[in-house]
Amino acid sequence: MNAVQQDVHAILQLGEGQIAKAAQALIDGARQEADEKLSAELSRLEALKAVNPNIRDDELSAIESNRQQVMESLSQAGWRLDALRLIVVTHQ
């Protein structure tokens, strides 16, 4: 195992840049989709409130608060390597 340890570390470092770019693209897409969907829901409720007095202000506040929390969480999102499976074959 010690014989391949340096090679594994080198491969992981090379892949890290590529993975970071791909992960950031996924996170950016998730942020955009979340913002669109939650903003649309907020707009829908605001339009409904204009014709329906049963829509309470706290419902609108809850949706806006939820949107802000989701956006903040996605801003802090990142990637991490949870596991690595390595098969080493030795010839004897």
N, C-alpha and C positions, 0 to 999 in steps of 0.2 A: 504494500500500500504506500509506503514511503517513497517508492520509486516513481509513482505517478502523481504524487501530491503536488509537486511544483507544476506539472503539466495541467492538472485540474484547476489550480489557482489561476494560471495564465489564461486558460480558456474561459473561465468565469469572468475575468477582468475584461477580456475582449468582448464578450457577449453583453456585459453590463450596459455599455453605451447604447447598443441596439435595443435592448430590452427597455431601457429608460425612455427612449423615443417612442416606442410602440405603446408603452404604458401611458405616457403623457397624452398621446393621441386618443386613447380610449377614455381617459379621464376627461379630456376636453369635450369629447363627444357626449359623455354622460352628463357633464355640466350643462351643455347646450340643450340636450333633451329634457333634463329636469327643469331647467328654467322655462323652456317653452311650455311644457305640460302644466307646471304649477302656476305660471303666469296666466295661462289660458283658463285654468280653473278659477283663479281669483277674478279674472275679467268676467267670466260667466256668472259668478255669484254676485258681482257688483251690478251687472245688467239685470239679473233677476231681482235684486233688492230694489231696483228702481220701480218695479211693477208689483213686487210682493213684499209687504211690510213685515212678514214673518221671518225674513232673513235678518238675523241679528248682526250687530257690529262685531261681536266677539267671534262669530263664525268667520268673518272676513279677516279679523286679526289673527285667528288661529291658522288660517291658510297662509297668510303672509309670514307669520312666524315660522311655520313649517318650511316654507320656501327658503327663507334666510338660513335656517339650520342646515337644510340639505346642501345649499350652495356653499356654506362655510365648511361643512364636512368634506365635500368634494374638492374644495380648494386645498385641503390638507391631505388628500389621498395620495398614496404612493404605491410602489410595488416593493415586494420583498421575496426573496427566495426562501421558501419554507422547507424544501427538501431537495436532495440530490441523490439519485440512485446511480450507483457506479458498480459496474460488473468488471472485475479484474480476472482475467484468465491467465493462469500460469501454466507453462508447459514443462513437464518434469520428465 
